[in-house]
Amino acid sequence: MSTAPPADHDSRDWTFVVDDGCDECGYTPHDPAATSDRLLAAVPRWAAALQRPGASERPAPGVWSPLEYACHARDLVRVLGDRVSAVLAREGAPFADYDGEAEAVRQEFWASDPRVVARQVAEETERTVAVLDGVRGDAWERAGTRGDGAPFTIAGLCRYLLHDVEHHLHDVAA
C-alpha cells in the first residue's frame, strides 16, 4: 500500500466565490443554467491533464498532484449533484459536511489510476448534468441547508461547483 502525507489544509471558506468570483483563477459568477455546458467542457481538460507524464506526482510537498485534484473534482461533482437532487426532492434538505482533504486520505487519491479517474470524472459529470437538466424556472432558488445552518441555493451550488472544477483545472494548468 502506498502512502502520501496529507496535502496542506486549506481552511478558507470558498463560498465567497458564489457572489464575488475568484481573483486567483479568474472565475466570475456565471448564469447557473450554463453550468452543465461548462462542466462538460471540463471533462476533456481533466482527461488531458491525467494523460500527462507525472500526473500523479506532487509539484511540491503539501500540494496535490493533478491526479489528486482530479479525484477531488470528481467527488465534488458527485456531492454537489447529490445536493441538487436532495433540494429538488425537498426544499431545505440538509447537507452533510464534506471534507475534501479527509476524503483524499480515506480514498488514497494519490494511488488512483489516472485512466480510471478520467473515466469517473466523465461519468460523474454526466450524472450531475442529468440532475441539472431537471432544474427549471424558480427551482434555481430552492435552497438546502449547510452543516453550519446557512442556506445554499441550487444556483449557488452551481456557482460553487463550477468555480471549484475550473479553479483546480487552473491549479494544474489544464
N, C-alpha and C positions, 0 to 999 in steps of 0.2 A: 504494500500500500504506500503510495507516495503521499507526502505531506508538504504543506506550504504554510508559512506563518500567515495569520490573517493580514489583510490589507489594512492600511491606516484607516481608522474610523472617521467617517465624515458625519459630524454632528449637526451640520446646518439643516434648517428646516427649509427644504427646497420649494415649499408651496408658494413662495413669493413669485415664482415664475408664471403662475397661472394668470396673474394680473400685470406683472411688471416686465416679464421677459427675462432674458439672461444675457448679460454683457459678456460672459465668458465664452459662450458658444454662438451668440448672435440670434438665439431664438426670440421671436416676438409672438405674443399671444395670437392664435390663429382662430379662424372660424371652425368650431368643433366638427361641423359637417365635412370638413376636409381631412379629418383625422385618418379615415380609412385609406385614402389615396396616399397620404404621406407615410403611413405605416407600411403599406405595401411597397412603396418606393425604397424603404429602408432594407427590405429583405435581401435584395441582391448586393447591397453595400455590405451587409454583415457577412454574406457568403464570401464575397471577395476578400474581406479582412481576415476571415478564418482560413482562406487558402494561402495566405502569405507565409513564407518561411518565418519561423519564430513566433507564430500567432499564440503559442502557449507560453511564451517567455515574458516575464515581467520586465518592463523597461527600467524599473528602479525598485529598490526594496520598498515594500509597502504600497506599491501601485499595481493595480490589477493588470493582467495581460489582456490583449484583445479577446482571447478565449473567455476569460473570466467576465469581462464586460458583456460579451455576447450572451453568456449564461444569465447574467443579471437582467439584461434586456428581455430575454425570452421569458423569464419568470415574471417580470413586471408586466409584460404584455398579457400574460395569463391572469395575474392577480387583478389588474385593472379591468380586464374583460369580465372576470367573475364579479367584480364590484358593480359594474354597469348592469349586469344581469340581475343582481340582487336588488338594485334600486328600481329597475323596471318591474320586478315582481312585487316589491313592497317599498313604497316611499319611506324614508327614514331608516332603511336597513343599516344595521351596524357593521362596521368594517373591523375585522380583526387586525391587530397590529402586524406589520410586516417589517422584518429586519433583514435587509439585503446582505449585510456582512455576515450575519449568523447563518443565513441560507448558503452563502458561498462556502463556509466552513462545513456545514452539515452535509451539503451535496458534493463537496470536494470539487468545486468548479475547475480548479487547476488540473485535475486529472481527466477531464472530459475529452471526448473525441471531437475535434473541430468539425468533422463532416456530419456527425450526428447532431451537434448543436446547431449547425446551419439548417439542417432539416427541421429541427424542433422550432427554431425561430420562425421559419416559414409556416409550420403547422399552427403554432400558437397565434401568429398574426392572422392567418386565415380564420381561425376560430373567433378571435376577438372582432375582426372585421364583420363577421356574420352577426355578432351581437350588436355592433354599432349600426348595422343596416336596419335594425328594428327600432332605432330611436327616431322619433318624428316630432315635429312641432314643439309643444310645450314640454315634452319629455326631457329635452336637454337641460331643463332647470329643475328636474326632480333631484332630490338630494338623499344621500346616505349620511351616516354619522361616523366620523373617525373615532379612534380609541380615546382621544382627548375630549370628545364631545362636540368638536367642531363639525358643521355640516360641509359636505363636499358634493357639488352638483355633478351631473354627468358631463356637462360642458367643462367644468373644472378638472374632472378626472381625465378627460381627453387632452386638455392642455398640459396637465402634469405628465401624463404618459408620453405624449409626443415629445415634449421637451427632454424627458429622460432618455428616450431612444436616440434622438438626434444629438443630444449633448454627448452621449457616450460614443456615438459614431465620430463626433468631433475629437473626443479623447484619443481615439485610436487612428485618427487621420484617415477615415474611410468615407 
